[in-house]
């Protein structure tokens, strides 16, 4: 799972290539800010290698982006290991990162004639977050502690979290407990506001959300390793890699620099300062040559 709501301010950020698509690498993205940011980082990195790039951003959901890759409408897009495992393969959560990646590579090669390049160290996993004051008041730092304390806590979440096998039902089965005093659903951008305004004690989160660092929130540690890792990686058509071998070299080198801290900082600039993903990507690449 990943954010499903597009940011209106960047929804139209699609740039046409300067050359015919036949001679371009067509980079796609889903319809949320971090996906567009990652796709812009990929695009600028490939352009710096001398390739022509056609941007086909803001395509929509995982299924829409993957269908575009399968049809050949795009050559690559950023995907998350956990998303592909659960939403594409409909597999149970896996905590073994190496086994997860091996499974994804085999399945995508067989089904989509596509390759997973090296995932970034960034982990945009699902999470539960709270304020530092609440964490200190309840001595609350882990999911195990939250499972026991839940009857005293109010949860702010999105509707999807209440039905997914890796959402609240999965937490209840895996950890036990997690029966909150109240559960209220919000639009994705408003759940943090509910937490910060004192209307909730816990909020669902993603670990690279810029709000976490900006508002000094505490992410509860998944001490029993329920959630799979959500490492981002370029998924690329095999035909594209055969035609442009430099794509693998340059995007693998880029991914190695994309830590959780680095991506969170870029997200904060987009979310809080309303900076354009293209300018945020350009600044990161300039500072990390």
VEXLO-633732 format. One record per residue (C-alpha): x, y, z; residue in one letter. Coordinates in nm, 4 decimals, decimal comma. Layout:
// VEXLO-633732
> x y z lumlum
> X Y Z A
...
This chain:
// VEXLO-633732
> x y z lumlum
> 0,0000 0,0000 0,0000 X
> 0,1063 0,3502 -0,0585 X
> -0,0616 0,6890 -0,0651 X
> -0,3500 0,6872 -0,3074 X
> -0,4360 1,0576 -0,3205 X
> -0,2604 1,2784 -0,5727 X
> -0,1432 1,6254 -0,4791 X
> -0,3324 1,8702 -0,6933 X
> -0,0416 2,1092 -0,7128 X
> 0,1717 1,8543 -0,8899 X
> -0,0939 1,6549 -1,0678 X
> -0,0109 1,8134 -1,3990 X
> 0,3632 1,7729 -1,3765 X
> 0,4019 1,5810 -1,7019 X
> 0,6749 1,6977 -1,9372 X
> 0,6944 1,5870 -2,2991 X
> 1,0151 1,4450 -2,4339 X
> 1,2204 1,6414 -2,6827 X
> 1,2530 1,3381 -2,9100 X
> 1,0260 1,0671 -3,0401 X
> 0,9370 0,8086 -2,7708 X
> 1,1100 0,5517 -2,9887 X
> 1,4408 0,7095 -2,8882 X
> 1,3447 0,7953 -2,5315 X
> 1,3225 0,6202 -2,1986 X
> 0,9666 0,6713 -2,0813 X
> 0,9554 0,7105 -1,7024 X
> 0,6212 0,6742 -1,5266 X
> 0,4960 0,7352 -1,1758 X
> 0,1901 0,6757 -0,9634 X
> -0,0305 0,9593 -0,8448 X
> 0,1275 1,0669 -0,5153 X
> 0,4083 1,3040 -0,4325 X
> 0,6830 1,0578 -0,3382 X
> 0,6299 0,8470 -0,6503 X
> 0,6526 1,1590 -0,8659 X
> 0,9658 1,2667 -0,6760 X
> 1,1351 0,9295 -0,7308 X
> 1,0381 0,9281 -1,0984 X
> 1,1836 1,2772 -1,1349 X
> 1,5075 1,1627 -0,9710 X
> 1,5213 0,8720 -1,2171 X
> 1,4475 1,1027 -1,5105 X
> 1,7106 1,3620 -1,4262 X
> 1,9691 1,0908 -1,3562 X
> 1,9093 0,9323 -1,6966 X
> 1,9191 1,2705 -1,8692 X
> 2,2555 1,3405 -1,7066 X
> 2,3752 1,0141 -1,8656 X
> 2,2849 1,1501 -2,2088 X
> 1,9517 0,9733 -2,2547 X
> 1,6351 1,1414 -2,3731 X
> 1,3540 1,0964 -2,1218 X
> 0,9792 1,1209 -2,1648 X
> 0,7966 1,1829 -1,8380 X
> 0,4624 1,0099 -1,7981 X
> 0,3894 1,0930 -1,4367 X
> 0,0747 1,0817 -1,2219 X
> -0,0635 0,7728 -1,3963 X
> -0,2765 0,6541 -1,1060 X
> -0,2731 0,3454 -0,8868 X
> -0,0275 0,0567 -0,8735 X
> -0,2444 -0,1423 -1,1126 X
> -0,2563 0,1396 -1,3677 X
> 0,1193 0,1984 -1,3577 X
> 0,1938 -0,1718 -1,3884 X
> -0,0482 -0,2096 -1,6795 X
> 0,1279 0,0767 -1,8564 X
> 0,4607 -0,1003 -1,8060 X
> 0,3205 -0,4294 -1,9340 X
> 0,1779 -0,2626 -2,2472 X
> 0,5027 -0,0840 -2,3156 X
> 0,3542 0,2622 -2,2630 X
> 0,6307 0,3275 -2,0092 X
> 0,9768 0,1747 -1,9704 X
> 1,0138 0,2060 -1,5941 X
> 0,8536 0,3423 -1,2806 X
> 0,9299 0,3410 -0,9048 X
> 0,7664 0,0602 -0,7098 X
> 0,7816 -0,0529 -0,3467 X
> 0,8758 -0,4065 -0,2490 X
> 0,5957 -0,4406 0,0066 X
> 0,3370 -0,2972 -0,2311 X
> 0,4326 -0,5413 -0,5057 X
> 0,4303 -0,8331 -0,2620 X
> 0,0865 -0,7623 -0,1165 X
> -0,1050 -0,5621 -0,3782 X
> 0,0342 -0,7247 -0,6949 X
> 0,1234 -1,0800 -0,5940 X
> -0,1382 -1,0994 -0,3138 X
> 0,1206 -1,2697 -0,0963 X
> 0,1280 -1,2703 0,2831 X
> 0,3723 -1,0221 0,4440 X
> 0,7356 -1,1409 0,4464 X
> 1,0077 -1,0143 0,6805 X
> 1,3002 -1,1716 0,4899 X
> 1,4079 -0,8933 0,2537 X
> 1,6340 -1,1086 0,0363 X
> 1,3655 -1,3726 -0,0134 X
> 1,1070 -1,1042 -0,0870 X
> 1,3249 -0,9453 -0,3582 X
> 1,4036 -1,2844 -0,5147 X
> 1,0308 -1,3621 -0,5294 X
> 0,9516 -1,0259 -0,6886 X
> 1,2268 -1,0554 -0,9478 X
> 1,1146 -1,3990 -1,0602 X
> 0,7451 -1,3101 -1,0680 X
> 0,7907 -0,9822 -1,2549 X
> 1,0276 -1,1378 -1,5072 X
> 0,7752 -1,4118 -1,5801 X
> 0,4582 -1,2035 -1,5782 X
> 0,5708 -0,8648 -1,7069 X
> 0,9105 -0,9162 -1,8767 X
> 1,0422 -0,6606 -1,6292 X
> 1,3358 -0,6454 -1,3879 X
> 1,3654 -0,5051 -1,0366 X
> 1,6840 -0,3027 -1,0091 X
> 1,8599 -0,2667 -0,6733 X
> 1,6190 -0,1325 -0,4092 X
> 1,7087 0,1846 -0,2237 X
> 1,7898 0,1652 0,1493 X
> 1,4913 0,3940 0,2133 X
> 1,2028 0,2092 0,3754 X
> 0,8648 0,3727 0,3291 X
> 0,6893 0,1178 0,5426 X
> 0,3539 0,1367 0,7070 X
> 0,3769 0,2525 1,0655 X
> 0,1941 0,3877 1,3650 X
> 0,3053 0,7247 1,4979 X
> 0,2333 0,9342 1,8029 X
> 0,3445 1,2598 1,9565 X
> 0,6480 1,2695 2,1802 X
> 0,4268 1,3780 2,4724 X
> 0,1986 1,0754 2,4385 X
> 0,4963 0,8428 2,3922 X
> 0,6466 0,9692 2,7177 X
> 0,3162 0,9699 2,9070 X
> 0,2435 0,6041 2,8302 X
> 0,6045 0,4844 2,7919 X
> 0,4958 0,3897 2,4411 X
> 0,7669 0,3074 2,1858 X
> 0,6773 -0,0277 2,0235 X
> 0,3832 -0,1962 1,8533 X
> 0,3731 -0,4599 2,1271 X
> 0,3193 -0,1874 2,3861 X
> 0,0581 -0,0228 2,1641 X
> -0,1303 -0,3516 2,1260 X
> -0,1724 -0,3687 2,5050 X
> -0,2455 0,0003 2,5566 X
> -0,4894 0,0320 2,2655 X
> -0,8070 0,0313 2,4835 X
> -0,6818 0,3619 2,6279 X
> -0,5905 0,5149 2,2907 X
> -0,7724 0,6760 1,9970 X
> -0,6639 0,5905 1,6426 X
> -0,6712 0,8245 1,3427 X
> -0,6379 0,6364 1,0164 X
> -0,7503 0,6049 0,6552 X
> -1,0353 0,3781 0,5503 X
> -0,8124 0,1340 0,3624 X
> -0,6113 0,0507 0,6768 X
> -0,9216 -0,0985 0,8403 X
> -0,9661 -0,3709 0,5776 X
> -0,6217 -0,4639 0,4477 X
> -0,4528 -0,7868 0,5663 X
> -0,1444 -0,5784 0,6488 X
> -0,3575 -0,3122 0,8175 X
> -0,5489 -0,3227 1,1446 X
> -0,6860 -0,6785 1,0957 X
> -0,3323 -0,8065 1,0388 X
> -0,1984 -0,6277 1,3450 X
> -0,4763 -0,7766 1,5573 X
> -0,4034 -1,1296 1,4343 X
> -0,0249 -1,1010 1,4525 X
> 0,0251 -0,9062 1,7756 X
> -0,3072 -0,9634 1,9472 X
> -0,4850 -0,6690 2,1053 X
> -0,5024 -0,3470 1,9054 X
> -0,8638 -0,2875 2,0070 X
> -0,8593 0,0915 2,0265 X
> -1,0898 0,3013 2,2411 X
> -1,2031 0,4704 1,9207 X
> -1,1128 0,4545 1,5529 X
> -1,1848 0,7475 1,3227 X
> -1,1039 0,7681 0,9536 X
> -0,9740 1,0790 0,7803 X
> -0,8543 1,1882 0,4415 X
> -0,4898 1,0976 0,4087 X
> -0,3630 1,4510 0,4690 X
> -0,5802 1,5072 0,7779 X
> -0,4884 1,2149 1,0038 X
> -0,1745 1,3933 1,1274 X
> -0,3805 1,7040 1,1982 X
> -0,6126 1,4954 1,4144 X
> -0,3112 1,3654 1,6085 X
> -0,1526 1,7072 1,6508 X
> -0,4848 1,8715 1,7434 X
> -0,5403 1,6217 2,0252 X
> -0,8294 1,4408 1,8549 X
> -0,6288 1,1160 1,8398 X
> -0,3427 0,9515 2,0259 X
> -0,2107 0,7327 1,7424 X
> -0,2077 0,7884 1,3661 X
> -0,1244 0,5546 1,0829 X
> 0,1829 0,6720 0,8945 X
> 0,4415 0,5983 0,6313 X
> 0,7982 0,6108 0,7544 X
> 0,9222 0,8616 0,4955 X
> 0,6424 1,1124 0,5582 X
> 0,7934 1,4581 0,5912 X
> 0,5558 1,5405 0,8773 X
> 0,7263 1,2882 1,1062 X
> 1,0521 1,4818 1,1235 X
> 0,8904 1,8233 1,0866 X
> 0,6627 1,7705 1,3887 X
> 0,9011 1,5543 1,5934 X
> 0,6672 1,2537 1,5943 X
> 0,7589 0,9125 1,7333 X
> 0,7263 0,6113 1,5025 X
> 0,6439 0,2993 1,7037 X
> 0,8958 0,0228 1,6436 X
> 0,7641 -0,2928 1,4772 X
> 0,9414 -0,5050 1,7370 X
> 0,8023 -0,8370 1,6090 X
> 0,8597 -0,7539 1,2414 X
> 0,5066 -0,7781 1,1088 X
> 0,5299 -0,5359 0,8195 X
> 0,7400 -0,6167 0,5135 X
> 0,9943 -0,3609 0,4027 X
> 0,8757 -0,1051 0,1498 X
> 1,2017 -0,0309 -0,0276 X
> 1,1615 0,1691 -0,3488 X
> 1,3254 0,0409 -0,6665 X
> 1,3056 0,1095 -1,0390 X
> 1,1080 -0,1601 -1,2186 X
> 1,2298 -0,1629 -1,5788 X
> 1,1252 -0,3486 -1,8909 X
> 1,3871 -0,6058 -1,9906 X
> 1,3787 -0,4789 -2,3501 X
> 1,4695 -0,1313 -2,2251 X
> 1,7667 -0,2612 -2,0266 X
> 1,8882 -0,4527 -2,3310 X
> 1,8698 -0,1386 -2,5411 X
> 2,0075 0,1024 -2,2799 X
> 2,2393 -0,0906 -2,0406 X
> 2,3436 0,2361 -1,8753 X
> 1,9964 0,2585 -1,7196 X
> 2,0847 -0,0138 -1,4699 X
> 2,4233 0,1385 -1,3820 X
> 2,2957 0,4914 -1,3258 X
> 1,9739 0,4043 -1,1426 X
> 2,1483 0,1540 -0,9148 X
> 2,3995 0,4246 -0,8218 X
> 2,1169 0,6694 -0,7527 X
> 1,9186 0,4229 -0,5414 X
> 2,2185 0,3628 -0,3151 X
> 2,1968 0,7291 -0,2069 X
> 1,8235 0,7286 -0,1328 X
> 1,8110 0,6722 0,2425 X
> 1,4984 0,7059 0,4545 X
> 1,6369 1,0289 0,5998 X
> 1,7152 1,1755 0,2574 X
> 1,3756 1,0938 0,1109 X
> 1,1953 1,2179 0,4242 X
> 1,3772 1,5503 0,3941 X
> 1,2769 1,5803 0,0290 X
> 0,9176 1,4893 0,1128 X
> 0,9126 1,7577 0,3802 X
> 1,0121 2,0212 0,1249 X
> 0,7291 1,9091 -0,1031 X
> 0,4660 1,8655 0,1695 X
> 0,5456 2,1637 0,3923 X
> 0,7114 2,4132 0,1579 X
> 0,5110 2,3184 -0,1524 X
> 0,8329 2,2868 -0,3519 X
> 0,8067 2,1288 -0,6969 X
> 0,9336 1,7683 -0,7142 X
> 1,1550 1,8571 -1,0108 X
> 1,3359 2,1317 -0,8193 X
> 1,3692 1,9135 -0,5070 X
> 1,5162 1,6324 -0,7180 X
> 1,7539 1,8704 -0,8933 X
> 1,8838 2,0047 -0,5625 X
> 1,9383 1,6539 -0,4238 X
> 2,1302 1,5396 -0,7310 X
> 2,3424 1,8543 -0,7295 X
> 2,4327 1,8022 -0,3627 X
> 2,4979 1,4288 -0,4044 X
> 2,7079 1,4014 -0,7176 X
